[in-house]
Amino acid sequence: MALSQARCQQVHNRGMRPTISSSTLLPAIHDWWEANARALPWRAEGTSAWGVLVSEVMSQQTPMTRVVPYWTQWMAAWPTPEAMKEATSAEILTAWGTLGYPSRALRLRDCAAAIVERFGGEVPSSMDDLLSLPGVGEYTASAVASFYYHRSVAVVDTNIRRVQTRAFLGEESLGGATTKKDRELANSLLPSRDLESSQNQQPSPLSRLSGGDQDALWNEALMEIGATICTAKNPQCEQCPFVKICAFKKAGYPHMGEKRTRPAQKFQGTDRQVRGLVLKALRNLPNGVSTLSEQQWHKLWDKPQQLDKCVAALVADKLIEQEADGSIHFPRH
């Protein structure tokens, strides 16, 4: 059933959908999901739309398993947008811990405020309304719309893109920003769209599920497969529900693990590391102490010019505040 190399190239170039029917694969995907999906807390029954949104914001550029303790503590402290809206910047940035990109945490509070003020405290379900929220981009909006509200929308992240490009096009996903072709392929593969466009509309064994339910299952399963099985450099193909139809496997794994050429990202010695050290020092202050003196924070890094620049950048980003005497602290609002 694998696509020929010529057919793969046609699909890639013309933005056409593959000839393999995703709706016929759904029962196997469903069985795999039921047996293998990780028991992440935001997947538990009873999790709110807010809980799903928080998990997706936290999981950006961060492995889901690392997010779990932060998400659990966050939801215990601020289980609703209304509760989040009242939190101070110091509380938020402390709770964010070492998740990275702490400006996301403050945008999440702005998002909570918008949900309360414009949507009565309920996370909206439409893509347009979700995209209107501060800090919510196309991926986060589509994830909430699909995973919680079961809207028939495609979700495209690095893992989903890798699975669909390999399994259906027989090509390696080279990373980088999501492209229009990536989205077109993801949309065409949704089981509900597949059944609509199919000339042979045989009912799926899971046709009892609504189109949105099927699409949510498909999106979540592809993401999980990409995270746990169809990994960038060491795919566990025999454990994959796509193994019998995977065009990438049948093509001999062409260019597996390759990425678009870009400068290697380092961390040691970078401004990002220094900024993290400053924030960590503020988070770790003893109870009752909220301020680092200039003398204290000048001991955090042995390159004063770089340290001064990073503190100034944190002030400019409104992640910390600096007093006239040079001391620093988290914002107190």
Disulfide bonds with the S-S distance in Angstrom:
none
